[in-house]
Amino acid sequence: MIQRRRPKERFVYVLDYMKEGNPLDRHKMHRNKPIVQVVGEEFFILMEAFPNRELEQGERLDLESPQPSAKIDTTIYYNDLTSVAKGNLEKVIEKIITDKENLFVAFFNKSEPLTLKFHALELLPGIGKKTLRIILDQRKAKIFESYKDIENRTGLKNVSQIIKKRIMSEIIKQNIEESDSHEDKYYLFVYPIDLDKKQDIVYIGYLEKLKQVI
């Protein structure tokens, strides 16, 4: 099995900053020294890092700056997040979805079938065969230009929330050991940190692909 190197996140958002450390952290080194929990902007990877200064919740950090504000120590799972970090995660994802509207709209325009009978769009909450057909017909006639355009032409409501629910499910399900659902093995947007350990995981990485062509 060919192993793929886990991608690096350049930009991350602060979910929780703990000046005194996190006494409940499963990593011993993180229990009594400043620690920060972050989420990556491109692959939605959850991580813990050692901060070089005091940080604010929701702050965007450039890890490749000459003097980075934090140094990544390890990847973590959703269940490792503090309650504060979990509360901020959805807000940060909403911001990323807003800021990267062109990429997510491109997903609606360019996504393809995953199997002969199952399309990538069907992994989004609320999209069944009937809605899928409407989307495919509409994008064939004219590509979608915005979230609002998708909503107006397909009948979907609050596209950004639909995308957020999918991203959240991909982040959370990494804590689940096994699933019988064929949907749960696919990762459209989130890079699964156990990709090389679980053979049933399929990373599609649509944002990574679309970024190279639009």
RANOR-V129645 format. One record per residue. RES is the residue in one small letter. OMEGA is omega in degrees with one decimal (999 if undefined). Layout:
((RES;OMEGA) (RES;OMEGA))
This chain:
((m;-179.9) (i;-179.4) (q;177.9) (r;178.0) (r;-179.4) (r;-178.6) (p;177.6) (k;174.9) (e;176.0) (r;-178.6) (f;177.6) (v;176.5) (y;179.4) (v;177.1) (l;176.9) (d;177.0) (y;-177.6) (m;-175.2) (k;-177.7) (e;-176.7) (g;-179.0) (n;-176.7) (p;-179.4) (l;-177.0) (d;178.9) (r;175.9) (h;-173.4) (k;-177.2) (m;-175.3) (h;-171.5) (r;-175.2) (n;175.3) (k;-177.2) (p;-179.7) (i;179.2) (v;174.6) (q;-174.2) (v;172.5) (v;-179.7) (g;-176.6) (e;-173.0) (e;-176.1) (f;178.2) (f;177.6) (i;176.8) (l;-176.5) (m;169.6) (e;-175.6) (a;174.5) (f;-178.1) (p;176.8) (n;178.0) (r;175.4) (e;-175.7) (l;179.4) (e;174.7) (q;-179.6) (g;-178.9) (e;179.1) (r;-176.6) (l;174.0) (d;-176.2) (l;-179.7) (e;177.0) (s;179.8) (p;177.6) (q;-176.8) (p;-177.6) (s;-179.7) (a;177.1) (k;-177.9) (i;178.7) (d;-176.0) (t;171.6) (t;-179.7) (i;177.0) (y;178.9) (y;-178.5) (n;177.3) (d;-178.2) (l;172.4) (t;177.9) (s;177.6) (v;-179.8) (a;178.1) (k;179.4) (g;-178.7) (n;-175.0) (l;-178.5) (e;178.9) (k;-180.0) (v;179.2) (i;177.1) (e;178.9) (k;179.3) (i;179.2) (i;176.8) (t;-177.3) (d;-177.1) (k;-177.9) (e;-178.2) (n;179.7) (l;-178.9) (f;174.5) (v;177.1) (a;176.0) (f;177.7) (f;-178.0) (n;-168.7) (k;-178.0) (s;-172.5) (e;176.1) (p;175.4) (l;174.5) (t;179.4) (l;-175.0) (k;-172.4) (f;-177.4) (h;179.4) (a;-179.5) (l;-179.3) (e;175.8) (l;177.6) (l;-179.9) (p;175.7) (g;179.8) (i;175.8) (g;-176.3) (k;-177.9) (k;179.7) (t;177.4) (l;-179.4) (r;177.9) (i;-179.5) (i;-178.4) (l;178.3) (d;-178.0) (q;-178.4) (r;175.7) (k;178.8) (a;179.3) (k;-178.0) (i;178.0) (f;-176.4) (e;-177.2) (s;175.2) (y;-178.9) (k;178.4) (d;177.7) (i;-178.7) (e;-177.4) (n;-173.1) (r;-176.8) (t;-176.7) (g;175.8) (l;179.4) (k;176.0) (n;-178.0) (v;-178.6) (s;177.8) (q;176.6) (i;179.0) (i;-179.9) (k;-179.7) (k;179.0) (r;179.8) (i;179.0) (m;-179.3) (s;179.4) (e;176.5) (i;-174.4) (i;-173.3) (k;176.1) (q;175.9) (n;-177.3) (i;-175.9) (e;-176.6) (e;176.3) (s;178.5) (d;-177.0) (s;178.8) (h;179.9) (e;-170.9) (d;179.9) (k;-177.6) (y;174.1) (y;-178.2) (l;-170.8) (f;-174.0) (v;175.5) (y;-178.8) (p;-174.4) (i;177.9) (d;-174.9) (l;-177.2) (d;-177.7) (k;-176.6) (k;-174.8) (q;-177.3) (d;179.7) (i;177.4) (v;178.5) (y;179.5) (i;176.2) (g;-175.5) (y;-178.3) (l;178.4) (e;-180.0) (k;-175.7) (l;179.6) (k;-177.3) (q;-173.6) (v;179.7) (i;999))
